[in-house]
């Protein structure tokens, strides 16, 4: 399968670099059908070329990359965001399970992009991920996407009570206000997705949402949540835990 792609970036050198990397490192799996310097050019090119994939620079003058997404009710292609800044946008993109490239671009990332593209599901799930991104960008209820055996689940971050793993099993249990979710991700990966001051890593096997903390018992180092579930704390003492929760 050949992936038709366009590159949208206001910087000429960046467009050419991505183009060259795709030619050299994609094993002929990516064909660049157009290079665009703005969102307006890209909209015309997408209508004409109907690409499978768009390399999209976030930081462009006049209209940034997210304006291209807002142009479509249903986004009919995959997107790899390109940025030179590890800003707040990256966390929104990560939570949406979408791809991105950091400048300066590592050409070896082209292969991982192809692998992820080939394993993406139908456009409906693609659109769901874009909906999550749009919501997160406008600071409404922030969500993350968690893969499961049947597909994936969209989970509102504020509704997560805790995340816990049993060392060595390669799975993480996520307890929300409405359900229990088990995913094949490490606790570290989940904590990075949350990337929110509301969450504390209280041990090597548990992360808790501060707003659901009910009490802490110094003697047995047990932290109890509002649902009466208790977790052993190893990363904090009483004083430091109080400071962390109050911040």
N, C-alpha and C positions, 0 to 999 in steps of 0.2 A: 504493500500500500504506500503510495506517495502522498505526503502531506503538503497541500498547497498553503503557502504562508505569505503574509505581507508584513513589512516592518514599518512601524510608525514612530518616528523620532525626529525632533527638530534639528538634531546634530548630524551633519553629513558623515563625519568620521564614525560615529556610533552606528549609523545605518549600514555603512560599508563593512564595518567590523563584524556585526552580527551576520550579514550576508555572507561574508567570507568564511566565518566559522561554520555556518550551515552547509556550505558547499564542501568544506574540507572534512568535517567531523560527523555529518549525519548519514554517511554511507548511502547517499542518494535517496534518503527517505524524506527529506524536506526540499521542496522546490520553492524558491522565493519568486513570486509572481509580480510583486510590485514593491517599491520603496516610497513611503509617504513622509512628508515633513510636517504635517499638521493633522488634526482631527478631521477637519473639513475635507481634506484630500482623501483621508482614509475612508470616510463615509461613501464617497464616490467610487473609490477603488473596490471596496467590499461589495457594493451593488454590482459592479462589473465583473469581478473576479471570483466572488463567492468562496473566499478562503476557508480552509479548515482551522487555521491557526493564525493568530495575530500577535506579533511581538510589539508591545505597546509601552512607550515611554510614559512615565507618570508626570514628570515635571517638564511641561512645555508651556511656552507663552500663549496668551489668548485663551486657549482651552487646554486643560490638562487631560491626562489619559482617561480619567473617570468620566469625563463628558462624553466619551465615545460609548461607554456602557449605558449611560442615561439616555442616549439617542434611541436605543432599542427597547421595545417592550419585552421581546424575547431575543436574547443574544444568540445568534445562530453559528457561533464558532467558539473555539477555545482561545484563551488569552494567556500569554506569558507577559507579566508586567516587568518593565525594566526601569531601574532607578539607581541613582548614585548616592542616595541618602537612606540610612536606616532609621526612617522616621516612623511616626505613628501609623502611616499607611501600611507598613509591612505587617504589623500585628493584625490589622483587619484582613489583609490578604491571606495570612496564615490561617486565621480562624475560618476562612471561607474555603479552605482546601484548594486554593488556586496557586499557580506557579508564579515565580518571579526570578529575575536575574539581577544581581547587584553589579554595578560598575565599579572597578574594571571587571569585565566579564571573563569568567573562566570557560574556555572553549569546551572543557570536558563536561560541563553542565548540559550541553546540547544533547548528549546521549540520554541523560536522565529525563530530559524534557520529552524526548521521543518515547521513552518507556512509559512515562506517565500518560502521555497522550493516547498511546495504544491501549491503555487499560481503563481509560475513561468510559463511563457509561453513556447512555443516550442523552440527547439535548435536554430532556426534562430535568434530569439530575443536574446537568450543567447549569440550567437556569436557576435551580434551587440554590446553587452555590453563589451565583451572582446576586440573588435576592438577599442572601445573608451578607454579602459584601456591602450592598447598598444600605442595608439597615445599620451595619456597623459604622459606615462612613458618616452617617447623619446622626450618630450618637443616640439611636433609639436602643431598644433592648439588644445588647450585644450577644451574639450567638457563636457557637463553634459547631463544626460538622464532624461527627464521629462515625467512622466506618463500622459496619457489622456484617454478619454473614449474609443478610438479605439485601444489603445496599448501604445505607447510612442513615443516621438520625441527626436532626438539627436540635441542639440543646441550648436553651437560654442560660448564659453564664450565671446570672444572678440567682437562678434556681438551683444551682449546684450546692449541696451541703458539704460534701467531702469527696475526695478521691483516694483510693487505697489500693495497694498491691501486695501480693504475697511474693516475697523474694524468690526469683527464679522461675516463676510460672509464665512470664511474658505477657501477662494480662493485667488490666487495671479495672477496678470496680468504681463506677461513678454513681453516687447516690444523689438524686435530685428530690425536689419537693413532691414529685409525682411518680417517680419510677427508679428502678435500679438498672444501670446499663453496664455491661461488661464488654470491653474493647481490647483488641490486641495491640496495645500501645504501652510504652513504659510510663511510669509516673513522671519522669523527667520531661517526656514529650508532652504529656497533658499539662503539666505546670507551665511549660513554655507557651502553649496555646492560650492558657488563661491569662498570663502576663498582666495581672491586675493586682493592685495594691490590696484588694479585698481578700486575697488568698495567702495563707501561710503554710509553708512546708514545715510541719511540726516534728517529723521524723523521716527516716530514709524510706518509709513505706506509706506516708500519709500526708495529704494536703487538705486543709480545712478552709471553709469560707468563714471569715471573722464574724459576719453578721448573724451566723447561726450558732455561735458559741454561747453556751448556757453557764458553765462553771468549770473550775479547775481545782483539783485536789492535790495539794503539794506532796502529801505522804506517798501516794501511789503514782503520782505524775499522770493522772488520768484527766483528760479534757473531755467534758460532756457537752454534746450538742443539743439543740432544742428538740430533736427527735429522740433524745435520751440515749443515743449511741455514744459510746466512750472510746477514745483513742489515746494510746500512750504517747506522751510527749518526751522526746529526747533532745530536741534542738534548742529548747528554751528552759530557763528556770522561771520561778514565779514572777520575779521582777521584770525580766526581759520579755516574758510573754504578755504581761500587762501592758508594757510599752508598745509592743508590736500590735496588739489588738486595738489599742487606743489611737493609733496613727491613721 
